[in-house]
Amino acid sequence: MRDFRKLQVWEKAHRMALAIYKATAGFPRAEVYGLVSQMRRAAVSIPANIAEGCGREGGAELGRSVKIAMGSASELEYELLLAHELGFIAPEGHQQLSNAIEEIKRMLTAFAQKLKADS
């Protein structure tokens, strides 16, 4: 069992989830059960899956959780693009969040490769 709080990728993903909550707070009310809900769910799924994998036995299960987190990061990347193109997120906010998602995806890829090499 690993302490997920000690993983840099978890910390960055957690910060991303907080940023997404803040970014979506100003979305139109009509999107509360649509895009806002989807983006928040995907954002929370990334650190949550890392944490869940750390609580399971064995690197293989953690590896599966990291892959699920990667899928959620890709989903969030698209939803962020959609929100930007709909005019819900300003260009500078979109760029900052997109850069953070790309970094998290690179970190998840490296973490998955390390887990695979260690097994």
N, C-alpha and C positions, 0 to 999 in steps of 0.2 A: 504494500500500500504506500503510495506517495502522497506528500502534502501538496495539493494543487496550488496552494497560495505561494509556493516557492518557485513556481514555473513562470518565467518571463512571458511566455505566450499566453498563459492564463491571465496574467496581470493586464497585458495589452488588450486582450479580448474583453475583460471586465470593464476597462476604461472605455472601450468602444461601445459596450452596451449602455453605459451611463450617458455617453455622448449622443447615442441614437435616441434615448428617452428625451434628452434636452432638445435635440433637433426636431423631433416629431411633435413636441408640445405645441408648436404654433401652426400645425397643419389645419386645414379646414375641418370643421366639426363633422362634416359628411364623411370624412376619411377615418374617423375614430375606430370603426369596426372593419375597415378595409385596410388600406395601406399602412396606417399607423400600427394597427394590431399585428400585421404581417411582419413589418420591419422590426418591431420590438421583440416579437417571438423569435425571429431569426437571430437577432443580435444577442439575446439571452441564451439561445441554444448553443452558441459557440463556447463561452466559458463553462456553461452547465455541462456540456458533454465532456469537456476536458476534466472537470471535477469528478463527474461520474466515473470516467475511465480510471482515474487515479484511485478511486475507492474500490475498484474491482481487483481480483487476483490475476496476476500475470500481465505481461507486456502485450500479448496478442489482443486481449480485451481492450486495453488502453489504445492500441493501434486502431481498432475498429471505432472507438469513440472519437479519435482524432480525425478519422475519415468522415465521420458524421459531422463533426465540427467544420470540416472543410466544405462540405456541402452547404451547410448553413451560411458560411462566409460567402460562398458564391451566390447563394440566393439573396443575401443582404446586398451584395455588390450590385445585382440587377435592380433590386427594389430602390436602392439609392439613386441609380441612374434614372429610373422611372420618376421618382419624386422630383429630381432635378429638372427633367424635361417637362414635367407638369407645372413647374414653377413654384414648387413647395420649398425648395432648398436653393439658396443663393449659390452662384458659381464657386465662390471661395470656400463656402462650407462644404459643398459637394466635393471639391478637390481635396480638401483636408481629410474628410471622412473616407474618400476613395483611396487615398494614399495609405491611411491607417489599415484599411481592409486588405490592401495588397501586401502590406508588411506582415499582417497576421497570417495571411495565406502562405507567404514564404516561410514563416516560422513554423506553421503547422506542417508544411511539406518536409522541412528539415527535421522536425521532431518525429514524424512518421518514419522517415528514413533511418534515423538513429535507433528507433525502437525495433525496426526490422533488422538492422545490422546486429543489434544486441541479442536477438533471439536465436 
